[in-house]
Amino acid sequence: MKTIAEYTTFYEATIAKGLLESEGIEAAITNNDSVFPGLGFMPNNTVRLAVNEPDVEKAISLLENTNFDDMEISEAELEAQAEAAAGDEEI
């Protein structure tokens, strides 16, 4: 997998990951070093988003052409996605 974007919060990365997955692109959140992943103000807390090599161009294009300010996601949905991501990391 190749890193295509970096975010300061886990939530931003989760929204971008969800967008890519809704378009059929497998994505993974990596380097979530914070003990409290939702806190973007932690020093050096970079959250990376990665996709498989064949999907890099399409994924970058989708992210560049999406206005994330217009997207809304419920807190319950974010929590469910965060729990699912944490479960994936334990495997």
Biopython code that builds the backbone (N, CA, C, O; Angstrom):
import numpy as np
from Bio.PDB.StructureBuilder import StructureBuilder

atoms = [
    (1, "MET", "N", (0.851, -1.184, 0.000)),
    (1, "MET", "CA", (0.000, 0.000, 0.000)),
    (1, "MET", "C", (0.889, 1.237, 0.000)),
    (1, "MET", "O", (1.999, 1.232, 0.533)),
    (2, "LYS", "N", (0.372, 2.287, -0.609)),
    (2, "LYS", "CA", (1.129, 3.529, -0.727)),
    (2, "LYS", "C", (0.364, 4.667, -0.051)),
    (2, "LYS", "O", (-0.842, 4.812, -0.245)),
    (3, "THR", "N", (1.069, 5.468, 0.740)),
    (3, "THR", "CA", (0.465, 6.619, 1.406)),
    (3, "THR", "C", (0.132, 7.677, 0.362)),
    (3, "THR", "O", (0.974, 8.056, -0.453)),
    (4, "ILE", "N", (-1.129, 8.151, 0.404)),
    (4, "ILE", "CA", (-1.547, 9.177, -0.561)),
    (4, "ILE", "C", (-1.937, 10.487, 0.103)),
    (4, "ILE", "O", (-2.063, 11.510, -0.570)),
    (5, "ALA", "N", (-2.133, 10.466, 1.437)),
    (5, "ALA", "CA", (-2.538, 11.685, 2.134)),
    (5, "ALA", "C", (-2.152, 11.589, 3.603)),
    (5, "ALA", "O", (-2.023, 10.496, 4.156)),
    (6, "GLU", "N", (-1.969, 12.752, 4.226)),
    (6, "GLU", "CA", (-1.699, 12.830, 5.654)),
    (6, "GLU", "C", (-2.685, 13.799, 6.287)),
    (6, "GLU", "O", (-3.014, 14.838, 5.714)),
    (7, "TYR", "N", (-3.147, 13.444, 7.471)),
    (7, "TYR", "CA", (-4.134, 14.252, 8.186)),
    (7, "TYR", "C", (-3.648, 14.489, 9.605)),
    (7, "TYR", "O", (-2.797, 13.762, 10.118)),
    (8, "THR", "N", (-4.204, 15.516, 10.226)),
    (8, "THR", "CA", (-3.834, 15.815, 11.605)),
    (8, "THR", "C", (-4.760, 15.141, 12.599)),
    (8, "THR", "O", (-4.439, 15.070, 13.786)),
    (9, "THR", "N", (-5.913, 14.640, 12.141)),
    (9, "THR", "CA", (-6.815, 13.936, 13.047)),
    (9, "THR", "C", (-7.260, 12.612, 12.446)),
    (9, "THR", "O", (-7.330, 12.453, 11.227)),
    (10, "PHE", "N", (-7.556, 11.683, 13.316)),
    (10, "PHE", "CA", (-8.068, 10.388, 12.909)),
    (10, "PHE", "C", (-9.404, 10.557, 12.195)),
    (10, "PHE", "O", (-9.693, 9.838, 11.239)),
    (11, "TYR", "N", (-10.217, 11.503, 12.652)),
    (11, "TYR", "CA", (-11.542, 11.707, 12.068)),
    (11, "TYR", "C", (-11.467, 12.171, 10.620)),
    (11, "TYR", "O", (-12.248, 11.713, 9.786)),
    (12, "GLU", "N", (-10.551, 13.065, 10.312)),
    (12, "GLU", "CA", (-10.382, 13.502, 8.924)),
    (12, "GLU", "C", (-9.989, 12.318, 8.036)),
    (12, "GLU", "O", (-10.516, 12.142, 6.938)),
    (13, "ALA", "N", (-9.063, 11.525, 8.532)),
    (13, "ALA", "CA", (-8.617, 10.360, 7.766)),
    (13, "ALA", "C", (-9.751, 9.355, 7.588)),
    (13, "ALA", "O", (-9.868, 8.727, 6.536)),
    (14, "THR", "N", (-10.583, 9.203, 8.611)),
    (14, "THR", "CA", (-11.706, 8.271, 8.539)),
    (14, "THR", "C", (-12.720, 8.709, 7.486)),
    (14, "THR", "O", (-13.262, 7.875, 6.761)),
    (15, "ILE", "N", (-12.974, 9.991, 7.403)),
    (15, "ILE", "CA", (-13.908, 10.506, 6.404)),
    (15, "ILE", "C", (-13.358, 10.257, 4.997)),
    (15, "ILE", "O", (-14.081, 9.804, 4.110)),
    (16, "ALA", "N", (-12.082, 10.555, 4.807)),
    (16, "ALA", "CA", (-11.462, 10.328, 3.496)),
    (16, "ALA", "C", (-11.461, 8.840, 3.155)),
    (16, "ALA", "O", (-11.727, 8.470, 2.011)),
    (17, "LYS", "N", (-11.169, 7.991, 4.122)),
    (17, "LYS", "CA", (-11.172, 6.542, 3.911)),
    (17, "LYS", "C", (-12.563, 6.068, 3.503)),
    (17, "LYS", "O", (-12.706, 5.254, 2.591)),
    (18, "GLY", "N", (-13.579, 6.577, 4.179)),
    (18, "GLY", "CA", (-14.948, 6.206, 3.846)),
    (18, "GLY", "C", (-15.331, 6.612, 2.433)),
    (18, "GLY", "O", (-16.017, 5.870, 1.730)),
    (19, "LEU", "N", (-14.886, 7.789, 2.020)),
    (19, "LEU", "CA", (-15.154, 8.248, 0.653)),
    (19, "LEU", "C", (-14.538, 7.287, -0.359)),
    (19, "LEU", "O", (-15.196, 6.870, -1.312)),
    (20, "LEU", "N", (-13.274, 6.941, -0.145)),
    (20, "LEU", "CA", (-12.597, 6.045, -1.074)),
    (20, "LEU", "C", (-13.270, 4.676, -1.107)),
    (20, "LEU", "O", (-13.468, 4.103, -2.178)),
    (21, "GLU", "N", (-13.618, 4.161, 0.052)),
    (21, "GLU", "CA", (-14.256, 2.847, 0.104)),
    (21, "GLU", "C", (-15.630, 2.855, -0.554)),
    (21, "GLU", "O", (-16.053, 1.855, -1.133)),
    (22, "SER", "N", (-16.325, 3.985, -0.463)),
    (22, "SER", "CA", (-17.635, 4.079, -1.119)),
    (22, "SER", "C", (-17.495, 4.036, -2.642)),
    (22, "SER", "O", (-18.464, 3.759, -3.349)),
    (23, "GLU", "N", (-16.287, 4.311, -3.144)),
    (23, "GLU", "CA", (-16.001, 4.258, -4.575)),
    (23, "GLU", "C", (-15.294, 2.962, -4.954)),
    (23, "GLU", "O", (-14.804, 2.821, -6.074)),
    (24, "GLY", "N", (-15.242, 2.015, -4.018)),
    (24, "GLY", "CA", (-14.657, 0.712, -4.300)),
    (24, "GLY", "C", (-13.146, 0.640, -4.178)),
    (24, "GLY", "O", (-12.530, -0.301, -4.679)),
    (25, "ILE", "N", (-12.541, 1.618, -3.521)),
    (25, "ILE", "CA", (-11.090, 1.638, -3.347)),
    (25, "ILE", "C", (-10.761, 1.213, -1.924)),
    (25, "ILE", "O", (-11.198, 1.847, -0.964)),
    (26, "GLU", "N", (-9.992, 0.143, -1.793)),
    (26, "GLU", "CA", (-9.566, -0.305, -0.470)),
    (26, "GLU", "C", (-8.574, 0.712, 0.094)),
    (26, "GLU", "O", (-7.625, 1.102, -0.587)),
    (27, "ALA", "N", (-8.796, 1.140, 1.337)),
    (27, "ALA", "CA", (-7.932, 2.140, 1.963)),
    (27, "ALA", "C", (-7.623, 1.722, 3.393)),
    (27, "ALA", "O", (-8.387, 0.984, 4.017)),
    (28, "ALA", "N", (-6.500, 2.200, 3.900)),
    (28, "ALA", "CA", (-6.094, 1.881, 5.268)),
    (28, "ALA", "C", (-5.548, 3.134, 5.938)),
    (28, "ALA", "O", (-4.840, 3.932, 5.324)),
    (29, "ILE", "N", (-5.891, 3.286, 7.201)),
    (29, "ILE", "CA", (-5.351, 4.374, 8.013)),
    (29, "ILE", "C", (-4.128, 3.827, 8.740)),
    (29, "ILE", "O", (-4.189, 2.789, 9.398)),
    (30, "THR", "N", (-3.022, 4.544, 8.609)),
    (30, "THR", "CA", (-1.775, 4.080, 9.210)),
    (30, "THR", "C", (-1.136, 5.188, 10.037)),
    (30, "THR", "O", (-1.497, 6.360, 9.931)),
    (31, "ASN", "N", (-0.176, 4.783, 10.861)),
    (31, "ASN", "CA", (0.609, 5.718, 11.663)),
    (31, "ASN", "C", (-0.253, 6.553, 12.598)),
    (31, "ASN", "O", (-0.019, 7.750, 12.769)),
    (32, "ASN", "N", (-1.235, 5.925, 13.193)),
    (32, "ASN", "CA", (-2.089, 6.609, 14.164)),
    (32, "ASN", "C", (-1.436, 6.445, 15.530)),
    (32, "ASN", "O", (-1.828, 5.582, 16.316)),
    (33, "ASP", "N", (-0.435, 7.282, 15.808)),
    (33, "ASP", "CA", (0.413, 7.111, 16.986)),
    (33, "ASP", "C", (-0.195, 7.583, 18.298)),
    (33, "ASP", "O", (0.284, 7.201, 19.365)),
    (34, "SER", "N", (-1.218, 8.388, 18.245)),
    (34, "SER", "CA", (-1.759, 8.967, 19.457)),
    (34, "SER", "C", (-2.500, 7.930, 20.294)),
    (34, "SER", "O", (-3.181, 7.054, 19.760)),
    (35, "VAL", "N", (-2.358, 8.041, 21.608)),
    (35, "VAL", "CA", (-3.141, 7.212, 22.524)),
    (35, "VAL", "C", (-4.607, 7.590, 22.408)),
    (35, "VAL", "O", (-5.490, 6.753, 22.596)),
    (36, "PHE", "N", (-4.862, 8.850, 22.101)),
    (36, "PHE", "CA", (-6.203, 9.370, 21.913)),
    (36, "PHE", "C", (-6.341, 9.788, 20.451)),
    (36, "PHE", "O", (-6.110, 10.952, 20.125)),
    (37, "PRO", "N", (-6.717, 8.855, 19.558)),
    (37, "PRO", "CA", (-6.662, 9.125, 18.124)),
    (37, "PRO", "C", (-7.539, 10.274, 17.652)),
    (37, "PRO", "O", (-7.286, 10.821, 16.579)),
    (38, "GLY", "N", (-8.545, 10.658, 18.399)),
    (38, "GLY", "CA", (-9.404, 11.752, 17.981)),
    (38, "GLY", "C", (-8.832, 13.122, 18.258)),
    (38, "GLY", "O", (-9.385, 14.128, 17.814)),
    (39, "LEU", "N", (-7.739, 13.175, 18.983)),
    (39, "LEU", "CA", (-7.162, 14.464, 19.354)),
    (39, "LEU", "C", (-6.097, 14.871, 18.353)),
    (39, "LEU", "O", (-4.974, 14.366, 18.375)),
    (40, "GLY", "N", (-6.464, 15.785, 17.484)),
    (40, "GLY", "CA", (-5.544, 16.193, 16.436)),
    (40, "GLY", "C", (-4.482, 17.162, 16.885)),
    (40, "GLY", "O", (-3.536, 17.426, 16.143)),
    (41, "PHE", "N", (-4.614, 17.701, 18.088)),
    (41, "PHE", "CA", (-3.658, 18.704, 18.519)),
    (41, "PHE", "C", (-2.435, 18.088, 19.196)),
    (41, "PHE", "O", (-1.547, 18.812, 19.645)),
    (42, "MET", "N", (-2.384, 16.784, 19.271)),
    (42, "MET", "CA", (-1.231, 16.140, 19.888)),
    (42, "MET", "C", (0.001, 16.377, 19.003)),
    (42, "MET", "O", (-0.109, 16.317, 17.779)),
    (43, "PRO", "N", (1.150, 16.638, 19.591)),
    (43, "PRO", "CA", (2.350, 16.882, 18.791)),
    (43, "PRO", "C", (2.713, 15.671, 17.935)),
    (43, "PRO", "O", (2.642, 14.527, 18.384)),
    (44, "ASN", "N", (3.095, 15.945, 16.716)),
    (44, "ASN", "CA", (3.546, 14.912, 15.783)),
    (44, "ASN", "C", (2.528, 13.803, 15.554)),
    (44, "ASN", "O", (2.902, 12.666, 15.266)),
    (45, "ASN", "N", (1.256, 14.124, 15.677)),
    (45, "ASN", "CA", (0.211, 13.121, 15.460)),
    (45, "ASN", "C", (-0.211, 13.169, 13.998)),
    (45, "ASN", "O", (-1.166, 13.859, 13.643)),
    (46, "THR", "N", (0.500, 12.437, 13.159)),
    (46, "THR", "CA", (0.178, 12.380, 11.741)),
    (46, "THR", "C", (-0.544, 11.073, 11.467)),
    (46, "THR", "O", (-0.073, 9.998, 11.839)),
    (47, "VAL", "N", (-1.688, 11.177, 10.815)),
    (47, "VAL", "CA", (-2.462, 10.003, 10.448)),
    (47, "VAL", "C", (-2.403, 9.906, 8.936)),
    (47, "VAL", "O", (-2.780, 10.841, 8.229)),
    (48, "ARG", "N", (-1.928, 8.770, 8.441)),
    (48, "ARG", "CA", (-1.737, 8.599, 7.006)),
    (48, "ARG", "C", (-2.836, 7.729, 6.416)),
    (48, "ARG", "O", (-3.362, 6.828, 7.069)),
    (49, "LEU", "N", (-3.163, 8.019, 5.177)),
    (49, "LEU", "CA", (-4.145, 7.240, 4.434)),
    (49, "LEU", "C", (-3.425, 6.579, 3.268)),
    (49, "LEU", "O", (-2.747, 7.247, 2.486)),
    (50, "ALA", "N", (-3.577, 5.257, 3.156)),
    (50, "ALA", "CA", (-2.873, 4.508, 2.115)),
    (50, "ALA", "C", (-3.859, 3.685, 1.290)),
    (50, "ALA", "O", (-4.901, 3.253, 1.784)),
    (51, "VAL", "N", (-3.508, 3.481, 0.028)),
    (51, "VAL", "CA", (-4.301, 2.652, -0.878)),
    (51, "VAL", "C", (-3.363, 1.721, -1.641)),
    (51, "VAL", "O", (-2.147, 1.914, -1.645)),
    (52, "ASN", "N", (-3.937, 0.718, -2.281)),
    (52, "ASN", "CA", (-3.144, -0.183, -3.113)),
    (52, "ASN", "C", (-2.599, 0.573, -4.321)),
    (52, "ASN", "O", (-3.249, 1.479, -4.844)),
    (53, "GLU", "N", (-1.419, 0.198, -4.750)),
    (53, "GLU", "CA", (-0.713, 0.887, -5.835)),
    (53, "GLU", "C", (-1.578, 1.144, -7.081)),
    (53, "GLU", "O", (-1.531, 2.251, -7.618)),
    (54, "PRO", "N", (-2.368, 0.166, -7.562)),
    (54, "PRO", "CA", (-3.160, 0.421, -8.779)),
    (54, "PRO", "C", (-4.243, 1.490, -8.601)),
    (54, "PRO", "O", (-4.741, 2.031, -9.589)),
    (55, "ASP", "N", (-4.612, 1.798, -7.356)),
    (55, "ASP", "CA", (-5.684, 2.763, -7.083)),
    (55, "ASP", "C", (-5.187, 4.165, -6.752)),
    (55, "ASP", "O", (-5.991, 5.061, -6.493)),
    (56, "VAL", "N", (-3.878, 4.363, -6.757)),
    (56, "VAL", "CA", (-3.306, 5.636, -6.299)),
    (56, "VAL", "C", (-3.871, 6.835, -7.066)),
    (56, "VAL", "O", (-4.368, 7.776, -6.447)),
    (57, "GLU", "N", (-3.804, 6.819, -8.372)),
    (57, "GLU", "CA", (-4.232, 7.976, -9.161)),
    (57, "GLU", "C", (-5.716, 8.278, -8.969)),
    (57, "GLU", "O", (-6.098, 9.432, -8.777)),
    (58, "LYS", "N", (-6.548, 7.245, -9.020)),
    (58, "LYS", "CA", (-7.984, 7.441, -8.846)),
    (58, "LYS", "C", (-8.291, 7.974, -7.445)),
    (58, "LYS", "O", (-9.127, 8.865, -7.288)),
    (59, "ALA", "N", (-7.623, 7.436, -6.437)),
    (59, "ALA", "CA", (-7.858, 7.875, -5.057)),
    (59, "ALA", "C", (-7.454, 9.329, -4.860)),
    (59, "ALA", "O", (-8.194, 10.100, -4.249)),
    (60, "ILE", "N", (-6.305, 9.707, -5.362)),
    (60, "ILE", "CA", (-5.843, 11.094, -5.239)),
    (60, "ILE", "C", (-6.820, 12.024, -5.942)),
    (60, "ILE", "O", (-7.170, 13.076, -5.407)),
    (61, "SER", "N", (-7.256, 11.650, -7.119)),
    (61, "SER", "CA", (-8.209, 12.466, -7.871)),
    (61, "SER", "C", (-9.514, 12.653, -7.095)),
    (61, "SER", "O", (-10.051, 13.758, -7.029)),
    (62, "LEU", "N", (-10.015, 11.569, -6.511)),
    (62, "LEU", "CA", (-11.253, 11.665, -5.720)),
    (62, "LEU", "C", (-11.082, 12.612, -4.542)),
    (62, "LEU", "O", (-11.945, 13.450, -4.281)),
    (63, "LEU", "N", (-9.969, 12.476, -3.834)),
    (63, "LEU", "CA", (-9.746, 13.334, -2.667)),
    (63, "LEU", "C", (-9.573, 14.800, -3.069)),
    (63, "LEU", "O", (-10.062, 15.695, -2.380)),
    (64, "GLU", "N", (-8.885, 15.040, -4.171)),
    (64, "GLU", "CA", (-8.664, 16.415, -4.624)),
    (64, "GLU", "C", (-9.950, 17.076, -5.100)),
    (64, "GLU", "O", (-10.097, 18.294, -4.998)),
    (65, "ASN", "N", (-10.873, 16.287, -5.617)),
    (65, "ASN", "CA", (-12.104, 16.835, -6.181)),
    (65, "ASN", "C", (-13.297, 16.749, -5.242)),
    (65, "ASN", "O", (-14.440, 16.891, -5.677)),
    (66, "THR", "N", (-13.044, 16.520, -3.967)),
    (66, "THR", "CA", (-14.116, 16.427, -2.985)),
    (66, "THR", "C", (-14.021, 17.591, -2.017)),
    (66, "THR", "O", (-12.952, 17.884, -1.481)),
    (67, "ASN", "N", (-15.140, 18.248, -1.799)),
    (67, "ASN", "CA", (-15.203, 19.328, -0.826)),
    (67, "ASN", "C", (-15.642, 18.729, 0.511)),
    (67, "ASN", "O", (-16.832, 18.530, 0.755)),
    (68, "PHE", "N", (-14.677, 18.450, 1.358)),
    (68, "PHE", "CA", (-14.966, 17.802, 2.627)),
    (68, "PHE", "C", (-15.734, 18.708, 3.582)),
    (68, "PHE", "O", (-16.354, 18.218, 4.526)),
    (69, "ASP", "N", (-15.705, 20.006, 3.357)),
    (69, "ASP", "CA", (-16.449, 20.925, 4.222)),
    (69, "ASP", "C", (-17.951, 20.711, 4.105)),
    (69, "ASP", "O", (-18.701, 21.016, 5.032)),
    (70, "ASP", "N", (-18.390, 20.186, 2.965)),
    (70, "ASP", "CA", (-19.820, 19.960, 2.764)),
    (70, "ASP", "C", (-20.292, 18.613, 3.295)),
    (70, "ASP", "O", (-21.492, 18.336, 3.314)),
    (71, "MET", "N", (-19.361, 17.784, 3.723)),
    (71, "MET", "CA", (-19.726, 16.457, 4.205)),
    (71, "MET", "C", (-20.034, 16.508, 5.691)),
    (71, "MET", "O", (-19.369, 17.194, 6.467)),
    (72, "GLU", "N", (-21.059, 15.762, 6.061)),
    (72, "GLU", "CA", (-21.380, 15.634, 7.473)),
    (72, "GLU", "C", (-21.422, 14.154, 7.808)),
    (72, "GLU", "O", (-21.888, 13.334, 7.017)),
    (73, "ILE", "N", (-20.932, 13.828, 8.982)),
    (73, "ILE", "CA", (-20.954, 12.450, 9.440)),
    (73, "ILE", "C", (-21.325, 12.475, 10.919)),
    (73, "ILE", "O", (-20.819, 13.298, 11.682)),
    (74, "SER", "N", (-22.190, 11.588, 11.305)),
    (74, "SER", "CA", (-22.637, 11.593, 12.692)),
    (74, "SER", "C", (-21.519, 11.101, 13.603)),
    (74, "SER", "O", (-20.644, 10.343, 13.183)),
    (75, "GLU", "N", (-21.563, 11.538, 14.839)),
    (75, "GLU", "CA", (-20.553, 11.110, 15.798)),
    (75, "GLU", "C", (-20.639, 9.606, 16.035)),
    (75, "GLU", "O", (-19.617, 8.947, 16.224)),
    (76, "ALA", "N", (-21.847, 9.065, 16.026)),
    (76, "ALA", "CA", (-22.019, 7.618, 16.209)),
    (76, "ALA", "C", (-21.359, 6.850, 15.065)),
    (76, "ALA", "O", (-20.736, 5.811, 15.286)),
    (77, "GLU", "N", (-21.498, 7.365, 13.838)),
    (77, "GLU", "CA", (-20.875, 6.709, 12.686)),
    (77, "GLU", "C", (-19.353, 6.778, 12.786)),
    (77, "GLU", "O", (-18.664, 5.809, 12.466)),
    (78, "LEU", "N", (-18.828, 7.922, 13.228)),
    (78, "LEU", "CA", (-17.382, 8.059, 13.405)),
    (78, "LEU", "C", (-16.871, 7.068, 14.443)),
    (78, "LEU", "O", (-15.837, 6.431, 14.243)),
    (79, "GLU", "N", (-17.594, 6.939, 15.552)),
    (79, "GLU", "CA", (-17.183, 6.016, 16.602)),
    (79, "GLU", "C", (-17.200, 4.579, 16.088)),
    (79, "GLU", "O", (-16.292, 3.805, 16.389)),
    (80, "ALA", "N", (-18.219, 4.218, 15.320)),
    (80, "ALA", "CA", (-18.306, 2.869, 14.769)),
    (80, "ALA", "C", (-17.137, 2.607, 13.826)),
    (80, "ALA", "O", (-16.559, 1.520, 13.844)),
    (81, "GLN", "N", (-16.786, 3.593, 13.001)),
    (81, "GLN", "CA", (-15.667, 3.434, 12.077)),
    (81, "GLN", "C", (-14.345, 3.334, 12.838)),
    (81, "GLN", "O", (-13.470, 2.552, 12.468)),
    (82, "ALA", "N", (-14.203, 4.128, 13.900)),
    (82, "ALA", "CA", (-12.977, 4.086, 14.702)),
    (82, "ALA", "C", (-12.826, 2.727, 15.377)),
    (82, "ALA", "O", (-11.724, 2.181, 15.431)),
    (83, "GLU", "N", (-13.925, 2.179, 15.890)),
    (83, "GLU", "CA", (-13.880, 0.864, 16.516)),
    (83, "GLU", "C", (-13.537, -0.213, 15.488)),
    (83, "GLU", "O", (-12.764, -1.126, 15.776)),
    (84, "ALA", "N", (-14.106, -0.106, 14.305)),
    (84, "ALA", "CA", (-13.818, -1.077, 13.249)),
    (84, "ALA", "C", (-12.342, -0.999, 12.852)),
    (84, "ALA", "O", (-11.695, -2.027, 12.651)),
    (85, "ALA", "N", (-11.817, 0.216, 12.740)),
    (85, "ALA", "CA", (-10.406, 0.392, 12.383)),
    (85, "ALA", "C", (-9.507, -0.160, 13.471)),
    (85, "ALA", "O", (-8.485, -0.778, 13.175)),
    (86, "ALA", "N", (-9.871, 0.053, 14.722)),
    (86, "ALA", "CA", (-9.063, -0.471, 15.830)),
    (86, "ALA", "C", (-9.089, -1.990, 15.822)),
    (86, "ALA", "O", (-8.081, -2.627, 16.127)),
    (87, "GLY", "N", (-10.214, -2.570, 15.480)),
    (87, "GLY", "CA", (-10.309, -4.027, 15.388)),
    (87, "GLY", "C", (-9.462, -4.577, 14.270)),
    (87, "GLY", "O", (-8.888, -5.658, 14.406)),
    (88, "ASP", "N", (-9.370, -3.857, 13.160)),
    (88, "ASP", "CA", (-8.543, -4.274, 12.019)),
    (88, "ASP", "C", (-7.061, -4.281, 12.387)),
    (88, "ASP", "O", (-6.308, -5.143, 11.934)),
    (89, "GLU", "N", (-6.646, -3.313, 13.212)),
    (89, "GLU", "CA", (-5.243, -3.197, 13.571)),
    (89, "GLU", "C", (-4.791, -4.326, 14.493)),
    (89, "GLU", "O", (-3.608, -4.665, 14.525)),
    (90, "GLU", "N", (-5.734, -4.915, 15.246)),
    (90, "GLU", "CA", (-5.380, -5.954, 16.191)),
    (90, "GLU", "C", (-5.152, -7.301, 15.518)),
    (90, "GLU", "O", (-4.592, -8.213, 16.127)),
    (91, "ILE", "N", (-5.574, -7.429, 14.286)),
    (91, "ILE", "CA", (-5.472, -8.711, 13.581)),
    (91, "ILE", "C", (-4.043, -9.041, 13.238)),
    (91, "ILE", "O", (-3.776, -10.085, 12.643)),
]
sb = StructureBuilder()
sb.init_structure("model")
sb.init_model(0)
sb.init_chain("A")
sb.init_seg("    ")
for serial, (resi, resn, name, xyz) in enumerate(atoms, 1):
    if name == "N":
        sb.init_residue(resn, " ", resi, " ")
    sb.init_atom(name, np.array(xyz, "f"), 0.0, 1.0, " ", f" {name:<3s}", serial, name[0])
structure = sb.get_structure()
